[in-house]
């Protein structure tokens, strides 16, 4: 008998979860408006040393923005249950965005990243691998109709997606600025922006399992 896709009823959202999503959306919105969109003006002064690699950078930003914007819709149970076909198409676009973002990230790491320092380039490549693999696992489990596992890996994927927003914020905080020059603090900020959130996410995902 062919397997059928079943949707597991979601628990009602609490005010805490709504507030958390609201905070994340506002936090990400500021990043999009202030940090990301100016690059689409193709002003050489905005790009600085990235000007020669502007197309991989645009690919990285575009892929990241696509995943960042589509992510909340993928977790919205009411939208997903009512518009399942749209949810699937958004899921495909999410995958495409991360694929473009990952390839572009590796290209930047091997060029402009290496020009800064080997440790910076390696930290970028590992982040790109984490982004690709968490999303790949989510895709694998939806193909296997393992819905709960698919949801868990999508959560991990979006946590890694959000690392780019968190990194930009960390880079502007006095604590990290005082750590030293960018070569000294950059790799640390990259690791902090996704490893710690992913660890916390894993604890939360596993906490209530029987």
C-alpha positions as CSV (number, residue, x, y, z in Angstrom):
1,X,0.0,0.0,0.0
2,X,1.4,3.4,-1.0
3,X,2.3,5.7,1.9
4,X,0.2,8.8,2.3
5,X,1.2,12.1,3.7
6,X,-0.6,12.8,7.0
7,X,-0.5,16.0,8.9
8,X,-0.1,15.8,12.7
9,X,-2.3,18.3,14.6
10,X,-0.4,21.1,16.1
11,X,-0.7,22.3,19.7
12,X,-2.3,25.7,20.0
13,X,0.3,28.5,19.9
14,X,1.0,30.2,23.2
15,X,1.6,33.8,23.6
16,X,5.2,33.1,24.4
17,X,5.8,31.5,21.0
18,X,3.9,34.3,19.3
19,X,6.1,36.9,21.0
20,X,9.2,34.9,20.2
21,X,8.3,34.8,16.5
22,X,7.4,38.5,16.6
23,X,10.8,39.3,18.0
24,X,12.6,37.1,15.4
25,X,10.7,38.7,12.5
26,X,11.5,42.3,13.7
27,X,15.1,41.3,14.4
28,X,15.5,39.8,10.9
29,X,13.6,42.7,9.3
30,X,16.1,45.2,10.6
31,X,18.9,43.0,9.2
32,X,17.2,42.8,5.8
33,X,16.6,46.6,5.6
34,X,19.9,47.8,7.0
35,X,22.5,45.1,6.1
36,X,21.2,43.2,3.1
37,X,19.1,45.4,0.8
38,X,21.7,48.1,0.2
39,X,23.8,45.6,-1.7
40,X,21.2,45.4,-4.4
41,X,21.9,49.0,-5.3
42,X,25.2,47.8,-6.8
43,X,27.1,50.7,-5.3
44,X,30.8,50.0,-5.3
45,X,31.3,51.9,-2.0
46,X,28.8,49.6,-0.3
47,X,30.6,46.5,-1.5
48,X,34.1,47.7,-0.7
49,X,36.6,44.9,-1.0
50,X,33.7,42.6,-2.2
51,X,33.2,44.5,-5.4
52,X,35.1,42.0,-7.6
53,X,33.1,39.1,-6.0
54,X,29.8,41.0,-6.1
55,X,27.8,38.2,-7.9
56,X,28.7,35.4,-5.5
57,X,27.9,37.9,-2.7
58,X,24.5,38.7,-4.3
59,X,23.9,35.0,-4.7
60,X,24.7,34.4,-1.0
61,X,22.4,37.3,0.1
62,X,19.6,36.3,-2.2
63,X,19.6,32.7,-1.2
64,X,19.8,33.7,2.5
65,X,17.0,36.2,2.2
66,X,14.8,33.7,0.4
67,X,15.3,31.1,3.2
68,X,14.9,33.7,5.9
69,X,11.6,35.0,4.5
70,X,10.0,31.7,3.6
71,X,11.0,30.0,6.9
72,X,8.2,31.4,9.1
73,X,5.6,30.3,6.6
74,X,6.9,26.7,6.7
75,X,6.4,26.6,10.5
76,X,3.0,28.2,10.4
77,X,0.7,25.2,11.0
78,X,-2.5,27.0,10.0
79,X,-1.0,28.2,6.7
80,X,0.6,24.8,6.1
81,X,-2.6,22.8,6.7
82,X,-4.8,25.1,4.6
83,X,-2.4,25.6,1.7
84,X,-0.5,22.4,1.5
85,X,0.5,22.8,-2.2
86,X,1.8,26.3,-1.5
87,X,3.7,25.0,1.5
88,X,5.4,22.4,-0.8
89,X,6.3,25.0,-3.4
90,X,7.7,27.3,-0.7
91,X,9.7,24.3,0.6
92,X,11.2,23.9,-2.8
93,X,12.1,27.5,-3.0
94,X,13.6,27.3,0.5
95,X,15.8,24.5,-0.7
96,X,16.8,26.4,-3.9
97,X,17.6,29.5,-1.8
98,X,19.9,27.5,0.5
99,X,21.6,25.7,-2.3
100,X,22.4,29.0,-4.0
101,X,23.4,30.5,-0.7
102,X,25.7,27.6,0.2
103,X,27.5,27.5,-3.2
104,X,28.0,31.3,-3.1
105,X,29.2,31.1,0.5
106,X,31.9,28.5,-0.4
107,X,33.0,30.6,-3.3
108,X,33.3,33.7,-1.1
109,X,35.2,31.7,1.6
110,X,37.7,30.4,-0.9
111,X,38.4,33.9,-2.3
112,X,37.7,36.9,-0.1
113,X,37.6,34.7,3.0
114,X,41.1,33.3,2.3
115,X,42.3,36.8,1.7
116,X,41.4,37.7,5.3
117,X,42.7,34.5,7.1
118,X,42.5,30.7,6.8
119,X,40.6,30.4,10.1
120,X,37.9,32.8,8.8
121,X,37.6,30.9,5.5
122,X,37.3,27.5,7.4
123,X,34.6,28.9,9.7
124,X,32.6,30.1,6.7
125,X,32.9,26.7,4.9
126,X,31.9,24.8,8.0
127,X,28.8,27.1,8.5
128,X,27.9,26.5,4.8
129,X,28.2,22.7,5.3
130,X,26.0,22.9,8.4
131,X,23.4,24.9,6.4
132,X,23.4,22.5,3.6
133,X,23.4,19.3,5.7
134,X,20.6,20.3,8.1
135,X,18.4,21.3,5.1
136,X,19.4,18.2,3.2
137,X,18.3,16.0,6.2
138,X,15.0,17.9,6.3
139,X,14.5,17.2,2.6
140,X,15.4,13.5,3.0
141,X,12.9,12.9,5.8
142,X,10.0,14.6,3.9
143,X,10.8,12.3,1.0
144,X,10.5,9.4,3.4
145,X,7.3,10.8,4.8
146,X,8.9,11.0,8.3
147,X,7.0,14.2,9.2
148,X,8.2,14.7,12.7
149,X,11.8,14.2,11.8
150,X,11.3,16.5,8.8
151,X,10.0,19.2,11.2
152,X,12.9,18.8,13.6
153,X,15.5,19.2,10.8
154,X,13.7,22.1,9.4
155,X,14.0,23.8,12.8
156,X,17.7,23.1,12.8
157,X,18.0,24.4,9.3
158,X,16.3,27.7,10.1
159,X,18.4,28.1,13.2
160,X,21.5,27.9,11.0
161,X,19.8,30.2,8.5
162,X,19.4,32.8,11.2
163,X,23.1,32.6,12.0
164,X,23.8,35.3,9.4
165,X,21.4,37.7,11.2
166,X,23.0,36.9,14.6
167,X,26.5,37.3,13.2
168,X,25.8,40.8,12.0
169,X,24.4,41.8,15.4
170,X,27.3,40.3,17.3
171,X,29.7,42.2,15.1
172,X,28.2,45.4,16.2
173,X,28.1,44.7,19.9
174,X,30.8,46.4,22.1
175,X,31.8,43.2,23.7
176,X,32.9,41.5,20.5
177,X,34.3,44.7,19.0
178,X,36.6,45.0,22.0
179,X,37.9,41.5,21.5
180,X,40.3,42.7,18.8
181,X,40.5,43.2,15.1
182,X,38.2,41.3,12.7
183,X,40.8,38.5,12.1
184,X,40.8,37.8,15.8
185,X,37.1,38.0,16.5
186,X,35.5,37.0,13.2
187,X,35.8,33.2,13.4
188,X,34.7,33.3,17.0
189,X,31.6,35.2,16.1
190,X,30.7,32.8,13.3
191,X,30.9,29.8,15.6
192,X,28.9,31.5,18.3
193,X,26.2,32.6,15.9
194,X,25.2,29.0,15.0
195,X,26.8,26.4,17.3
196,X,25.3,27.8,20.6
197,X,21.8,28.4,19.1
198,X,21.9,24.9,17.5
199,X,22.9,23.3,20.9
200,X,20.1,25.1,22.7
201,X,17.7,24.0,19.9
202,X,18.8,20.4,20.2
203,X,18.1,20.4,24.0
204,X,14.6,21.9,23.4
205,X,13.8,19.4,20.7
206,X,14.9,16.4,22.8
207,X,13.6,17.6,26.2
208,X,10.0,16.4,25.9
209,X,10.6,13.2,24.0
210,X,9.5,10.0,25.5
